């Protein structure tokens, strides 16, 4: 729901962004080298010296008569072939369809896969285990192609715009982060895949008024709150016969979700997670692909929502898997035995695990991210895989902030990234066994030492509301700050479970829509309310259940109230708030529910009526609207619009497929009904990011700045 989110599972929810992401390393199996796209060539880089070997050069990539531009690539297990993705096109958020080529490094040939299909129509192509074939999705059907002969076989033929094989519909992609919808079996004889039946999902009709003299509709299959989801099932198709056997998963295919599915390594068994419609019962099943025998091996139930499993991490000769779960009120790692169903706690602590970074089974060690004492930061820890060890911090404490690691499969090397509110994102290659950088000149310590000092630093604080709730926040004061003056305050808010804002990361205190805020004399503030996905325990994160638009709004407002009462340099008459998506919704609710605090609001792409949003997201956090929609109504800005007293700028793209423009129009109707004046900026055909079209981002920034200056004047008084 946040324009910059796609945050799934606890591991991702606690992550951060950086220009040098630790997630981008394409490790070789030996753990001592990695592959990289360098100037259009695929290069192997061997550590620790960084020796480079060109694996696929530009001569091979242009040998087909076309210059193949490498968007991404994968190598076969034996390292003799590369599958190259190019000519990519967007599917909603990401460019997941395009063309694929196989580069054979033995024969020095490059062959296009699926050349009989429309250009840029192939999705998620991947080698068979023996690299003799490539499977892919095109037009919602799954195909397999023999690399040597070029023979193509359709493994499914019933795919249509609404009967989707091997990939997903809009809402599974957006809310479960599901895109690649098929998996080769370990023996290469079959493929397991999802089939999504969206034929009963109604279209939401967006309208394009500008690209033709006659308007036309743009339909988006979109299941709204209270509407049944698409039916979902998992099948296994035989490569030789192209016959599918459907897995006999218990329960309704419509009233349950299957967000995760994979093969158990070196077996003929499939493991999958099923979530009920309420998303508060999670069941893990093991299915024999040959006999269809199915057994439940793990189950969680809760009064609040349960997240989709990030990944099944296999150990003990594939007899156990490790998952991150909140079953004991903290986010902890457990190992689950698939034979006796025993669940063993690995991280025995009163703090959260933020992500699982590496399992070093040979040394009985697991590495994970955590931040026990400061929820705005992130560090690497380790403990014994058997659950009998103490928890030890690996990251040096001399670098406070947020750390991320991409560790090689063998634990020999790692790519380490670091940032904070005062340190621009930096990274280093390190010997992971010794915890030392490979070179001092390229070390994080050296790079941080060479960065210019920040003159106007962000200040982190804690504020305790009258409800006794302690909130983390940051504050950036104006340049040449004078404590004897009063300054306008601008609050930046998100407020929903998909994202946090008060993190000790680079960019805290900055606003790309108004980059000169401190220079012009504004105090810029952000706090994280209960429900924010930060490492403060399950009770903190899940307190917002069935309370979006109420509990988060009260926390934010009471936090602001306390700050304004205890900081004499904050001008109570010049208080503004702004946010995007879920933050736009929070902005509206704060402006409407607490008009005595917030005088000005800028709301971008908000959900004004929670009943208009998609069922997976909204029902996860608010419960299904059966038998009552009272909580949805109470938390929706349209319900409180009649209370507007201050200045409102409402911004929305008419082509927003995520938060539909109808939200703006519903809110407009309510504001008009109650004779509330406001300003509106509609961007024709722009999506949730409001970034398409020449000049759009610049115009949005100008509009934001102008409105804020006019309605919440800058400068100390």
C-alpha positions as CSV (number, residue, x, y, z in Angstrom):
1,X,0.0,0.0,0.0
2,X,3.0,2.3,0.5
3,X,4.3,3.3,-2.9
4,X,7.8,2.2,-2.0
5,X,6.9,-1.0,-0.3
6,X,6.9,-4.6,-1.2
7,X,7.7,-5.7,2.3
8,X,6.9,-9.2,3.1
9,X,7.8,-11.4,6.0
10,X,9.5,-10.1,9.1
11,X,12.9,-10.3,7.4
12,X,12.0,-7.8,4.7
13,X,9.8,-5.7,7.0
14,X,12.9,-4.9,9.1
15,X,15.1,-4.2,6.1
16,X,16.4,-0.9,4.7
17,X,17.4,0.5,1.3
18,X,20.9,1.5,0.2
19,X,22.5,2.3,-3.0
20,X,24.9,-0.7,-2.5
21,X,22.5,-3.4,-1.4
22,X,23.7,-6.5,0.3
23,X,21.0,-8.4,-1.5
24,X,22.5,-8.0,-5.0
25,X,25.4,-10.5,-4.9
26,X,25.2,-13.4,-7.3
27,X,27.3,-15.9,-5.5
28,X,29.0,-18.8,-7.2
29,X,28.5,-22.2,-5.5
30,X,32.1,-22.3,-4.3
31,X,31.4,-19.4,-2.0
32,X,34.7,-17.8,-2.9
33,X,33.5,-15.9,-6.0
34,X,30.5,-14.1,-7.5
35,X,29.2,-13.1,-10.8
36,X,28.4,-9.6,-12.0
37,X,27.1,-7.8,-15.0
38,X,29.9,-5.4,-15.9
39,X,29.4,-3.1,-18.9
40,X,27.2,-5.7,-20.6
41,X,29.5,-8.6,-19.9
42,X,29.2,-11.4,-17.3
43,X,32.3,-11.4,-15.2
44,X,33.4,-13.8,-12.4
45,X,35.1,-12.1,-9.5
46,X,37.2,-14.3,-7.2
47,X,37.9,-13.3,-3.6
48,X,39.9,-12.2,-1.7
49,X,42.0,-10.5,-4.4
50,X,39.1,-9.6,-6.7
51,X,40.6,-11.3,-9.7
52,X,38.3,-11.0,-12.7
53,X,37.5,-13.5,-15.4
54,X,35.1,-12.7,-18.3
55,X,32.6,-15.5,-18.5
56,X,30.5,-14.2,-21.3
57,X,31.9,-11.4,-23.3
58,X,30.4,-8.9,-25.6
59,X,31.5,-10.9,-28.6
60,X,29.4,-13.8,-27.6
61,X,26.4,-11.6,-26.7
62,X,26.5,-9.9,-30.1
63,X,27.2,-13.1,-32.1
64,X,23.5,-13.7,-32.7
65,X,23.3,-10.7,-34.9
66,X,21.6,-8.7,-32.1
67,X,23.3,-6.8,-29.3
68,X,21.9,-8.5,-26.2
69,X,21.7,-6.2,-23.3
70,X,21.9,-8.1,-20.0
71,X,19.1,-7.2,-17.6
72,X,19.8,-10.2,-15.3
73,X,21.2,-13.7,-15.7
74,X,21.4,-17.1,-14.0
75,X,24.0,-19.8,-14.5
76,X,23.4,-23.5,-14.8
77,X,24.5,-25.7,-11.9
78,X,27.5,-26.9,-13.9
79,X,28.4,-23.4,-14.9
80,X,28.5,-24.1,-18.6
81,X,25.4,-22.1,-19.6
82,X,23.9,-18.8,-18.8
83,X,20.3,-17.8,-19.1
84,X,20.1,-14.1,-20.0
85,X,17.1,-11.9,-19.4
86,X,16.8,-8.9,-21.7
87,X,14.3,-6.5,-23.4
88,X,12.3,-6.5,-20.2
89,X,8.9,-4.9,-19.7
90,X,6.9,-4.0,-16.6
91,X,4.1,-6.1,-15.1
92,X,2.6,-3.8,-12.5
93,X,5.6,-3.0,-10.3
94,X,8.6,-4.8,-11.8
95,X,9.9,-5.7,-15.3
96,X,9.2,-9.4,-15.0
97,X,8.5,-10.2,-18.6
98,X,11.0,-10.0,-21.5
99,X,13.1,-12.1,-23.8
100,X,15.5,-14.9,-22.8
101,X,18.7,-16.2,-24.4
102,X,20.9,-19.2,-23.6
103,X,24.6,-18.6,-23.9
104,X,26.5,-21.9,-24.1
105,X,30.1,-21.3,-23.0
106,X,31.2,-24.7,-24.3
107,X,29.9,-24.4,-27.9
108,X,30.1,-20.6,-27.9
109,X,26.6,-20.3,-29.2
110,X,23.8,-18.0,-28.2
111,X,20.2,-19.2,-28.7
112,X,17.0,-17.4,-28.2
113,X,14.4,-19.2,-26.1
114,X,10.7,-18.9,-27.0
115,X,11.4,-17.1,-30.2
116,X,8.0,-18.2,-31.5
117,X,6.3,-16.2,-28.7
118,X,5.5,-12.5,-28.8
119,X,8.4,-10.2,-28.0
120,X,8.9,-9.5,-24.3
121,X,6.3,-12.1,-23.3
122,X,8.4,-14.6,-21.4
123,X,8.4,-14.7,-17.6
124,X,10.6,-16.5,-15.0
125,X,12.5,-18.7,-17.3
126,X,14.8,-21.2,-15.5
127,X,17.1,-24.1,-16.4
128,X,16.1,-27.7,-15.6
129,X,18.4,-29.3,-13.0
130,X,20.5,-30.8,-15.8
131,X,20.4,-27.6,-17.9
132,X,19.1,-29.5,-20.9
133,X,15.8,-27.6,-20.9
134,X,14.4,-24.2,-20.1
135,X,10.9,-23.7,-18.7
136,X,9.0,-20.4,-18.8
137,X,5.6,-18.7,-18.7
138,X,4.1,-16.9,-21.7
139,X,0.5,-15.8,-21.9
140,X,-0.3,-17.5,-18.6
141,X,0.8,-20.9,-19.8
142,X,3.9,-22.9,-19.0
143,X,6.2,-24.1,-21.7
144,X,9.4,-26.2,-21.7
145,X,12.0,-26.0,-24.5
146,X,14.8,-28.4,-25.3
147,X,17.9,-26.3,-25.7
148,X,19.6,-28.6,-28.2
149,X,16.7,-29.4,-30.5
150,X,14.7,-26.2,-30.0
151,X,11.5,-28.3,-29.5
152,X,8.9,-26.5,-27.5
153,X,6.1,-28.2,-25.5
154,X,3.1,-26.5,-23.9
155,X,2.8,-28.0,-20.4
156,X,-0.5,-26.1,-19.9
157,X,-2.9,-24.9,-22.5
158,X,-5.9,-23.5,-20.6
159,X,-4.3,-20.3,-19.6
160,X,-6.2,-17.1,-20.3
161,X,-6.2,-13.5,-19.1
162,X,-8.0,-14.8,-15.9
163,X,-6.9,-18.4,-15.6
164,X,-3.3,-17.9,-14.6
165,X,-0.7,-20.7,-14.7
166,X,2.8,-20.2,-13.3
167,X,2.4,-16.6,-12.1
168,X,-0.2,-14.6,-10.2
169,X,-3.0,-12.1,-10.3
170,X,-2.6,-8.5,-9.2
171,X,-3.4,-8.9,-5.5
172,X,-1.2,-12.0,-4.9
173,X,1.7,-10.1,-6.5
174,X,1.1,-6.9,-4.6
175,X,0.3,-8.3,-1.1
176,X,2.1,-11.7,-1.0
177,X,5.1,-10.7,-3.2
178,X,4.3,-13.7,-5.4
179,X,5.5,-13.4,-9.0
180,X,7.4,-16.5,-10.1
181,X,4.8,-19.2,-9.9
182,X,6.5,-22.5,-10.9
183,X,9.3,-24.7,-9.6
184,X,11.3,-27.5,-11.3
185,X,11.3,-30.8,-9.4
186,X,14.8,-31.9,-8.1
187,X,14.9,-34.7,-10.7
188,X,13.8,-32.5,-13.5
189,X,10.9,-34.7,-14.5
190,X,8.1,-32.4,-13.5
191,X,7.2,-28.9,-12.5
192,X,5.1,-27.7,-9.6
193,X,3.1,-24.6,-10.2
194,X,0.3,-22.4,-8.9
195,X,-2.9,-21.9,-10.9
196,X,-4.9,-18.8,-10.0
197,X,-8.5,-18.7,-11.2
198,X,-9.5,-15.0,-11.3
199,X,-12.5,-15.5,-13.5
200,X,-14.9,-14.4,-10.8
201,X,-12.9,-11.4,-9.8
202,X,-14.6,-8.2,-10.8
203,X,-12.8,-5.6,-12.9
204,X,-12.1,-2.2,-11.4
205,X,-12.4,0.3,-14.3
206,X,-9.9,3.1,-14.5
207,X,-10.5,5.7,-17.2
208,X,-8.1,7.3,-19.6
209,X,-9.3,10.7,-20.7
210,X,-6.2,12.1,-22.3
211,X,-4.7,9.8,-24.8
212,X,-7.6,9.9,-27.2
213,X,-10.4,12.2,-28.1
214,X,-12.7,9.4,-26.8
215,X,-12.0,8.1,-23.3
216,X,-11.5,4.4,-22.7
217,X,-11.5,2.1,-19.8
218,X,-8.5,0.3,-18.3
219,X,-9.8,-2.8,-16.5
220,X,-7.9,-4.2,-13.5
221,X,-8.9,-7.4,-11.8
222,X,-9.1,-6.3,-8.2
223,X,-10.8,-8.1,-5.3
224,X,-11.9,-5.5,-2.8
225,X,-12.6,-5.9,0.9
226,X,-15.3,-8.5,1.5
227,X,-15.1,-9.9,-2.0
228,X,-13.9,-13.5,-2.5
229,X,-10.3,-14.0,-3.5
230,X,-9.2,-15.8,-6.6
231,X,-9.3,-19.6,-6.3
232,X,-5.8,-21.0,-5.9
233,X,-4.4,-24.5,-6.3
234,X,-1.1,-26.2,-6.9
235,X,-0.5,-28.8,-9.6
236,X,2.4,-31.0,-10.7
237,X,2.8,-31.4,-14.5
238,X,4.8,-34.2,-16.0
239,X,7.3,-33.0,-18.6
240,X,6.8,-36.0,-20.9
241,X,3.0,-36.3,-20.9
242,X,2.1,-32.7,-20.1
243,X,-0.5,-34.1,-17.7
244,X,-1.2,-32.2,-14.5
245,X,-2.0,-33.8,-11.1
246,X,-3.6,-31.4,-8.7
247,X,-2.5,-31.5,-5.1
248,X,-5.3,-32.4,-2.7
249,X,-4.8,-29.5,-0.3
250,X,-7.6,-29.5,2.4
251,X,-10.1,-26.6,2.5
252,X,-11.7,-24.2,0.1
253,X,-9.5,-23.1,-2.8
254,X,-11.3,-19.7,-2.6
255,X,-11.4,-19.1,1.2
256,X,-7.7,-20.0,1.7
257,X,-4.4,-18.6,0.3
258,X,-1.3,-20.5,-0.7
259,X,1.5,-17.8,-0.5
260,X,4.5,-20.2,-0.4
261,X,5.3,-23.5,-2.2
262,X,8.5,-25.3,-3.1
263,X,10.0,-28.7,-3.4
264,X,11.8,-30.4,-0.5
265,X,15.3,-30.7,-1.8
266,X,16.3,-34.1,-3.2
267,X,12.8,-35.5,-2.8
268,X,9.5,-36.0,-4.5
269,X,7.7,-34.0,-1.8
270,X,6.2,-30.5,-2.0
271,X,6.0,-28.2,1.0
272,X,3.5,-25.4,1.0
273,X,2.0,-22.8,3.4
274,X,-1.8,-22.3,3.5
275,X,-3.3,-19.2,5.2
276,X,-7.0,-19.0,5.8
277,X,-9.0,-16.0,4.6
278,X,-8.6,-14.2,8.0
279,X,-4.8,-14.9,7.8
280,X,-4.7,-16.0,11.4
281,X,-4.3,-19.8,10.8
282,X,-1.1,-20.9,9.1
283,X,-0.7,-24.5,8.1
284,X,2.3,-26.1,6.5
285,X,1.6,-29.2,4.5
286,X,3.9,-31.9,3.0
287,X,2.5,-33.4,-0.2
288,X,3.9,-36.4,-2.1
289,X,3.8,-35.4,-5.7
290,X,3.4,-39.0,-6.9
291,X,0.8,-40.4,-4.5
292,X,-0.9,-37.1,-3.6
293,X,-0.6,-38.1,0.1
294,X,-0.7,-35.1,2.2
295,X,0.1,-34.5,5.9
296,X,0.1,-31.4,8.1
297,X,3.6,-30.9,9.6
298,X,3.3,-27.5,11.3
299,X,0.4,-25.2,12.3
300,X,0.0,-21.8,14.0
301,X,-3.1,-20.1,15.1
302,X,-3.5,-16.6,16.5
303,X,-6.0,-13.9,17.4
304,X,-4.2,-11.5,15.0
305,X,-2.6,-12.0,11.6
306,X,0.2,-14.4,10.8
307,X,2.7,-13.4,8.1
308,X,3.5,-15.5,5.0
309,X,6.7,-17.5,5.6
310,X,9.7,-15.8,4.1
311,X,11.5,-19.0,3.0
312,X,11.9,-22.6,4.1
313,X,15.6,-23.1,5.1
314,X,16.5,-26.8,5.0
315,X,18.9,-28.5,7.5
316,X,19.6,-32.0,8.9
317,X,19.5,-33.8,5.5
318,X,16.3,-32.0,4.6
319,X,14.5,-33.5,7.6
320,X,14.1,-30.1,9.2
321,X,13.5,-26.5,8.1
322,X,14.1,-23.2,9.8
323,X,11.5,-20.4,9.8
324,X,11.0,-17.0,11.4
325,X,7.8,-16.9,13.5
326,X,6.2,-14.8,16.2
327,X,4.5,-17.8,17.8
328,X,6.0,-17.0,21.3
329,X,5.4,-13.3,21.1
330,X,8.8,-12.4,19.7
331,X,10.1,-12.9,16.2
332,X,12.2,-16.0,16.7
333,X,13.9,-18.7,14.7
334,X,12.6,-22.2,15.1
335,X,13.7,-25.5,13.5
336,X,10.7,-27.7,12.5
337,X,11.1,-31.5,12.1
338,X,8.9,-32.7,9.3
339,X,8.9,-36.3,10.6
340,X,7.8,-35.8,14.2
341,X,6.6,-32.1,13.9
342,X,8.8,-31.0,16.8
343,X,9.5,-27.3,17.0
344,X,12.8,-26.3,18.6
345,X,13.5,-22.7,19.6
346,X,16.9,-21.5,18.3
347,X,17.0,-17.9,19.4
348,X,16.0,-18.0,23.0
349,X,15.8,-14.3,23.9
350,X,13.4,-11.5,24.8
351,X,14.1,-9.6,21.6
352,X,13.2,-10.0,17.9
353,X,15.1,-11.6,15.1
354,X,14.9,-9.2,12.2
355,X,16.1,-11.6,9.4
356,X,17.9,-14.9,8.9
357,X,21.2,-14.2,7.2
358,X,23.1,-17.6,7.1
359,X,22.9,-21.1,8.4
360,X,26.3,-22.6,8.8
361,X,25.2,-26.1,9.6
362,X,28.8,-27.6,9.6
363,X,29.7,-25.3,12.5
364,X,26.3,-25.5,14.2
365,X,25.8,-21.7,13.8
366,X,23.1,-19.5,12.6
367,X,23.6,-15.8,11.8
368,X,20.7,-13.3,12.0
369,X,20.0,-9.6,12.3
370,X,18.7,-8.0,15.5
371,X,18.7,-4.8,17.5
372,X,17.8,-5.6,21.1
373,X,18.2,-2.1,22.6
374,X,17.5,0.3,19.7
375,X,14.6,-0.4,17.4
376,X,15.8,2.1,14.9
377,X,19.0,0.2,14.2
378,X,20.1,-3.3,12.9
379,X,23.2,-5.5,13.6
380,X,24.4,-9.0,12.9
381,X,24.2,-11.7,15.6
382,X,25.0,-15.4,15.8
383,X,24.0,-18.3,18.0
384,X,24.1,-22.1,18.0
385,X,21.8,-23.8,15.5
386,X,20.8,-26.4,18.1
387,X,19.3,-23.6,20.3
388,X,21.8,-24.3,23.1
389,X,24.1,-21.3,22.6
390,X,24.2,-17.7,23.8
391,X,23.4,-14.9,21.4
392,X,26.5,-12.9,20.4
393,X,26.7,-9.7,18.4
394,X,29.0,-10.0,15.4
395,X,28.8,-6.4,14.0
396,X,31.3,-4.0,15.7
397,X,29.4,-1.7,18.1
398,X,31.6,1.2,17.1
399,X,29.4,1.7,14.0
400,X,25.9,2.5,15.3
401,X,23.2,2.4,12.6
402,X,21.8,-0.2,10.2
403,X,23.9,-3.0,8.9
404,X,23.1,-5.6,6.2
405,X,25.1,-8.7,5.1
406,X,25.1,-10.9,2.1
407,X,27.2,-13.9,3.2
408,X,28.6,-16.5,0.7
409,X,27.0,-20.0,0.9
410,X,30.1,-21.3,2.6
411,X,30.4,-18.5,5.1
412,X,33.9,-17.6,3.7
413,X,33.2,-14.0,2.6
414,X,30.5,-11.4,2.9
415,X,29.3,-8.2,1.4
416,X,28.7,-5.8,4.3
417,X,26.6,-2.6,3.9
418,X,26.2,0.1,6.4
419,X,24.4,3.4,6.8
420,X,22.9,5.7,9.4
421,X,21.3,9.1,9.6
422,X,24.8,10.6,9.5
423,X,26.6,8.1,7.2
424,X,25.9,7.8,3.5
425,X,25.5,4.1,2.5
426,X,28.8,2.4,2.3
427,X,29.9,-1.2,1.8
428,X,32.9,-3.5,2.0
429,X,33.9,-7.0,1.1
430,X,35.0,-8.9,4.1
431,X,36.6,-12.1,5.2
432,X,33.6,-13.4,7.2
433,X,35.5,-16.0,9.1
434,X,37.8,-13.3,10.6
435,X,35.3,-10.4,10.5
436,X,37.9,-8.2,8.8
437,X,37.6,-6.2,5.5
438,X,39.6,-7.5,2.6
439,X,41.4,-4.2,2.2
440,X,41.7,-1.3,4.6
441,X,41.4,1.2,1.8
442,X,38.0,-0.2,0.8
443,X,36.8,-0.8,4.3
444,X,33.7,0.8,5.8
445,X,35.8,2.4,8.5
446,X,38.0,4.1,5.9
447,X,35.1,5.2,3.8
448,X,33.2,6.7,6.7
449,X,36.3,8.5,7.8
450,X,36.5,10.2,4.3
451,X,32.9,11.4,4.4
452,X,32.3,15.0,5.1
453,X,30.8,15.7,8.5
454,X,27.0,16.4,8.6
455,X,26.5,20.0,9.8
456,X,22.8,19.7,10.7
457,X,22.4,16.2,12.1
458,X,19.1,14.5,12.7
459,X,18.3,14.1,16.4
460,X,16.8,10.8,17.6
461,X,14.5,10.9,20.6
462,X,11.9,9.0,22.6
463,X,8.5,10.5,23.6
464,X,6.1,8.9,26.0
465,X,2.4,9.7,25.4
466,X,-0.3,10.2,28.0
467,X,-1.3,6.6,27.3
468,X,2.1,5.5,28.5
469,X,3.3,4.5,25.1
470,X,7.0,5.2,24.3
471,X,7.5,6.2,20.6
472,X,10.8,6.4,18.7
473,X,11.3,9.4,16.5
474,X,13.7,11.7,14.8
475,X,13.8,15.5,14.5
476,X,15.7,17.7,12.1
477,X,15.9,21.3,13.2
478,X,16.3,24.4,11.0
479,X,19.7,25.6,10.0
480,X,21.0,28.4,12.3
481,X,18.5,27.1,14.9
482,X,17.6,29.7,17.6
483,X,16.0,28.1,20.7
484,X,14.4,31.4,21.7
485,X,12.3,31.4,18.5
486,X,9.2,29.4,17.5
487,X,9.4,27.3,14.3
488,X,6.7,25.5,12.3
489,X,6.7,21.8,12.6
490,X,6.1,19.3,9.8
491,X,5.4,15.7,10.7
492,X,6.1,12.9,8.2
493,X,3.9,9.9,8.8
494,X,3.2,6.4,7.4
495,X,1.5,4.7,10.4
496,X,0.5,1.3,8.9
497,X,2.0,-2.2,9.3
498,X,3.8,-2.1,5.9
499,X,6.6,0.3,6.8
500,X,8.5,2.3,9.4
501,X,9.7,5.9,9.1
502,X,11.8,6.6,12.3
503,X,14.8,4.5,11.3
504,X,18.5,5.4,11.8
505,X,19.2,5.3,8.1
506,X,20.5,7.7,5.5
507,X,17.8,10.0,4.4
508,X,16.1,10.4,7.8
509,X,15.2,14.0,8.1
510,X,15.2,14.6,4.3
511,X,12.2,15.2,2.0
512,X,12.7,15.0,-1.7
513,X,9.5,16.9,-2.3
514,X,10.9,19.9,-0.3
515,X,14.7,19.4,0.0
516,X,15.3,22.9,1.5
517,X,13.0,22.4,4.5
518,X,15.7,23.0,7.1
519,X,17.2,25.9,5.2
520,X,13.8,27.6,5.0
521,X,13.2,27.2,8.8
522,X,11.0,24.1,9.4
523,X,11.4,21.5,12.1
524,X,10.9,18.1,10.4
525,X,9.7,15.2,12.6
526,X,8.7,11.6,12.3
527,X,7.7,9.0,14.9
528,X,6.7,5.4,14.6
529,X,3.4,4.4,16.3
530,X,2.4,0.9,17.5
531,X,1.9,-1.3,14.5
532,X,5.1,-0.2,12.8
533,X,7.2,-3.2,11.7
534,X,10.1,-2.6,14.1
535,X,11.8,-4.9,16.6
536,X,9.8,-4.1,19.7
537,X,8.0,-7.5,20.0
538,X,4.8,-9.0,18.7
539,X,2.5,-7.1,21.0
540,X,3.8,-3.8,19.7
541,X,3.5,-4.8,16.0
542,X,0.1,-6.5,16.3
543,X,-1.6,-3.9,18.6
544,X,-2.9,-2.2,15.5
545,X,-5.1,-5.3,14.5
546,X,-8.6,-4.1,13.7
547,X,-7.4,-0.6,14.7
548,X,-6.0,1.0,11.6
549,X,-7.1,4.6,11.5
550,X,-7.7,4.7,15.2
551,X,-4.8,3.3,17.4
552,X,-2.1,4.5,15.0
553,X,-3.7,7.9,14.7
554,X,-4.0,8.3,18.5
555,X,-0.4,7.3,19.0
556,X,0.8,9.8,16.4
557,X,-1.4,12.6,17.7
558,X,-0.5,12.1,21.4
559,X,3.1,11.9,20.5
560,X,2.8,15.2,18.6
561,X,0.9,16.7,21.5
562,X,3.6,15.8,24.0
563,X,6.4,17.2,21.8
564,X,4.5,20.4,21.3
565,X,3.9,20.8,25.0
566,X,7.6,20.1,26.0
567,X,9.4,22.0,23.3
568,X,8.9,25.7,23.5
569,X,10.6,26.3,20.2
570,X,7.7,24.5,18.4
571,X,5.0,26.7,17.1
572,X,1.6,25.1,18.0
573,X,-0.1,27.4,15.4
574,X,2.0,26.1,12.6
575,X,1.8,22.3,12.6
576,X,1.6,20.3,9.4
577,X,1.5,16.6,8.5
578,X,2.1,14.8,5.3
579,X,2.3,11.2,4.0
580,X,1.9,9.0,1.0
581,X,-0.4,6.0,0.5
582,X,-1.0,4.6,4.0
583,X,0.7,7.8,5.2
584,X,-1.8,9.7,3.1
585,X,-4.6,8.0,4.9
586,X,-2.9,8.7,8.3
587,X,-2.5,12.4,7.3
588,X,-6.2,12.7,6.6
589,X,-7.2,11.0,9.8
590,X,-4.8,13.2,11.9
591,X,-6.1,16.3,10.2
592,X,-9.8,15.3,10.7
593,X,-9.6,13.6,14.1
594,X,-7.2,16.0,15.8
595,X,-7.8,19.4,14.2
596,X,-6.7,21.1,17.4
597,X,-3.2,19.8,16.7
598,X,-2.7,19.6,13.0
599,X,-3.5,22.8,11.0
600,X,-2.2,21.7,7.6
601,X,-2.1,18.4,5.8
602,X,-0.8,17.1,2.4
603,X,-2.2,13.7,1.6
604,X,-0.8,11.8,-1.4
605,X,-2.6,8.8,-2.8
606,X,-4.5,7.9,0.3
607,X,-7.0,5.2,1.1
608,X,-10.0,7.4,2.1
609,X,-12.4,4.5,2.5
610,X,-10.9,1.2,3.8
611,X,-13.7,-0.8,2.1
612,X,-12.3,0.1,-1.3
613,X,-8.8,-1.4,-0.8
614,X,-7.8,-5.0,-1.7
615,X,-8.9,-7.9,0.4
616,X,-5.6,-9.5,1.2
617,X,-4.0,-6.4,2.7
618,X,-7.0,-4.8,4.4
619,X,-8.5,-8.1,5.8
620,X,-5.1,-9.2,7.1
621,X,-4.8,-6.2,9.4
622,X,-8.5,-5.4,10.0
623,X,-10.0,-8.8,9.9
624,X,-12.7,-9.8,7.4
625,X,-15.7,-7.5,7.3
626,X,-18.0,-10.3,8.4
627,X,-20.3,-9.8,10.1
628,X,-19.6,-6.1,10.6
629,X,-17.7,-3.4,8.9
630,X,-17.7,-1.1,12.0
631,X,-13.9,-1.1,12.4
632,X,-13.4,-0.3,8.7
633,X,-15.8,2.6,8.9
634,X,-14.4,3.9,12.2
635,X,-10.9,4.0,10.8
636,X,-11.7,5.5,7.4
637,X,-10.9,9.2,6.7
638,X,-14.3,9.7,4.9
639,X,-16.0,9.0,8.2
640,X,-14.3,12.0,9.9
641,X,-14.0,14.4,6.9
642,X,-16.8,16.6,8.4
643,X,-14.3,17.6,11.1
644,X,-11.9,19.3,8.8
645,X,-10.8,22.7,10.1
646,X,-7.4,23.2,8.6
647,X,-5.8,23.4,5.2
648,X,-5.8,20.2,3.0
649,X,-4.0,19.4,-0.2
650,X,-5.2,16.1,-1.7
651,X,-3.1,14.6,-4.4
652,X,-3.9,11.4,-6.4
653,X,-3.2,9.8,-9.8
654,X,-6.2,8.9,-11.8
655,X,-4.4,5.8,-13.1
656,X,-3.6,4.4,-9.7
657,X,-4.2,0.7,-9.9
658,X,-3.2,0.2,-6.2
659,X,-5.2,2.8,-4.4
660,X,-7.9,3.7,-6.8
661,X,-8.8,7.3,-7.6
662,X,-12.3,6.6,-6.4
663,X,-10.9,7.2,-2.9
664,X,-10.3,10.8,-3.9
665,X,-13.8,11.2,-5.3
666,X,-15.4,9.6,-2.3
667,X,-13.5,12.0,0.0
668,X,-14.3,14.9,-2.3
669,X,-18.0,14.1,-2.1
670,X,-17.9,14.0,1.7
671,X,-15.9,17.3,2.0
672,X,-18.3,19.0,-0.4
673,X,-21.3,17.7,1.5
674,X,-20.0,19.3,4.7
675,X,-19.0,22.5,2.8
676,X,-15.3,22.0,3.6
677,X,-12.9,23.8,1.3
678,X,-9.6,22.2,0.2
679,X,-7.2,21.9,-2.7
680,X,-7.0,19.0,-5.1
681,X,-4.2,18.0,-7.5
682,X,-5.1,15.1,-9.8
683,X,-2.5,13.6,-12.1
684,X,-4.0,12.1,-15.2
685,X,-3.2,8.4,-15.7
686,X,-0.4,8.4,-13.2
687,X,0.0,5.3,-11.0
688,X,0.5,5.0,-7.3
689,X,4.1,6.4,-7.6
690,X,2.9,9.5,-9.5
691,X,6.1,9.4,-11.5
692,X,5.1,8.8,-15.1
693,X,5.1,11.6,-17.7
694,X,7.5,14.4,-18.4
695,X,7.8,16.9,-15.5
696,X,5.5,15.0,-13.1
697,X,7.9,14.5,-10.2
698,X,9.1,18.1,-10.5
699,X,5.5,19.4,-10.6
700,X,4.5,17.4,-7.6
701,X,7.5,18.8,-5.6
702,X,6.6,22.4,-6.6
703,X,3.0,21.8,-5.7
704,X,3.9,20.4,-2.3
705,X,6.4,23.2,-1.5
706,X,4.0,26.0,-2.6
707,X,1.1,24.7,-0.6
708,X,3.2,24.2,2.6
709,X,4.8,27.6,2.4
710,X,1.4,29.3,1.9
711,X,-0.4,27.4,4.6
712,X,2.3,26.7,7.1
713,X,4.7,29.6,6.6
714,X,8.4,28.8,7.3
715,X,10.9,30.5,9.6
716,X,11.4,31.3,13.2
717,X,9.4,34.0,14.9
